[in-house]
Amino acid sequence: MKKKLALILGLFLFTPAVLAVELTEITLPAAIEYVQNYSPRLKIREMDVEYSKNKVDIANRLQNPTIGSFINIGKAGESDPQFLGATQLIEIAKRHPRKKFAESEYNLSKERFARYRFDLGMDVRDAYIDVVGAKTIRKLIDDQYELISELNNIARDKYKNGLASEMDVFQTELALNQLKIQKNSAQVNVDNAISELNSIMYSKEDEFDSSSEIYANNFAELLVPTPDIELPDLETLLDKYLKNCFYVRIARQEIDVAEKNLTTVIRKRVPDLEVSAGWAYNEKFRNPEGSFYGGAYVGVNLVNIPLFYTFTPEIKNAKIALEQANLKYNSVVDELVKDIASAYSSFNTAKTNLNEYNTNVVGDSYILMNYAKENYKRDKSDLISLIVMERSYKEIIIGYTNALVDYCKSWTSLLRALDVDELAKSEVL
């Protein structure tokens, strides 16, 4: 019985609680194209645009007519005629500005949709880069684990041959155990990054994974330029892109909406016409031929006269909204200039750091690491020196990977600030 319980417990502990999900590898351009064409979140925003488009037809509507009759019964109809006709309300100076206001709101919804679509692509960029970065660190830790495993075997052989103390074996085993923990953490980071990517892509059919396992100079696959890129100066970028940034275009369109709304509200003060027309006759009065006397009638009323209520509060609010839109535009431009300058500076710093790693750090540390390993094999150095060198090398290559991630994501931040969706790495802003 105890053996059965132990077997069941062992199966429970060593069987994964959740079966591994089969992931579909996808390139970054394909991921961006997918999310920008099939994302349910994007479809919802697209419906807002369609909703605003329908409001243009609503605003351009003509008022429906009223058809009615007026029939006298009994003594009341002995001298008064009977009426059958229609009444039509004719809006004066209202329908056109109302349509223009709806069209302006429709254009605003299109700008906001375009901005959301662009941001979604940028979010995929960042999430994809995080996946590749996490995989790169996992690969680096795996390589270090293999290295320490090799050193552990060397230390054991030396200990058996009396060329090293048992302390060397303990030290390498301790380093291995530490790396096991780091391997587990690295795998969790990869899983979390993949989960975040799929959360942004929001697909019910597939679970996606990056097609890039590690960085290894695959800048083209990650849609970033090589670190030797030379950007134009900041003023040139601002002159070229600032006026057409999404936030500026949206703020400019919000001013247009506020202006059209003010015109629409002011036009409410203009009275409308109510035109009536029809046929009237009287049963008590007949012509010699015996038929009723009758004839057409036309009536005109001036309605909605702003006498008791002049729409002053609505006009004041519309003017306030216009003033707010103008202030917001200036604020958006000022903030965007700061954001672009910050993103520009961050990218240049990330580029400098990455080039520094490439030029002066990574290559030298790799050479020193191999040199220390060979010296230990040949009994020219002790294990402690090698372990220290290994940890230093690991910190350097992880720092290098983080510098790569920062470089790629700072490029995305610059594109996001400039609202430029350049997919080709060869494109220079």
Sequence and secondary structure as in RCSB ss.txt:
>XXXX:A:sequence
MKKKLALILGLFLFTPAVLAVELTEITLPAAIEYVQNYSPRLKIREMDVEYSKNKVDIANRLQNPTIGSFINIGK
AGESDPQFLGATQLIEIAKRHPRKKFAESEYNLSKERFARYRFDLGMDVRDAYIDVVGAKTIRKLIDDQYELISE
LNNIARDKYKNGLASEMDVFQTELALNQLKIQKNSAQVNVDNAISELNSIMYSKEDEFDSSSEIYANNFAELLVP
TPDIELPDLETLLDKYLKNCFYVRIARQEIDVAEKNLTTVIRKRVPDLEVSAGWAYNEKFRNPEGSFYGGAYVGV
NLVNIPLFYTFTPEIKNAKIALEQANLKYNSVVDELVKDIASAYSSFNTAKTNLNEYNTNVVGDSYILMNYAKEN
YKRDKSDLISLIVMERSYKEIIIGYTNALVDYCKSWTSLLRALDVDELAKSEVL
>XXXX:A:secstr
 HHHHHHHHHHHHHS SS     EEE HHHHHHHHHHH HHHHHHHHHHHHHHHHHHHHT     EEEEE   GG
GGTTS EEEEEEEEE SS HHHHHHHHHHHHHHHHHHHHHHHHHHHHHHHHHHHHHHHHHHHHHHHHHHHHHHHH
HHHHHHHHHHTTSS HHHHHHHHHHHHHHHHHHHHHHHHHHHHHHHHHHHH  SS  EEES  S TT TTTTT  
 TT     HHHHHHHHGGG HHHHHHHHHHHHHHHHHHHHHGGGS EEEEEEEEEEEEEEE TTS EEEEEEEEE
EEES TTS   HHHHHHHHHHHHHHHHHHHHHHHHHHHHHHHHHHHHHHHHHHHHHIIIIIHHHHHHHHHHHHHH
HHTTSS HHHHHHHHHHHHHHHHHHHHHHHHHHHHHHHHHHHHT     TT   
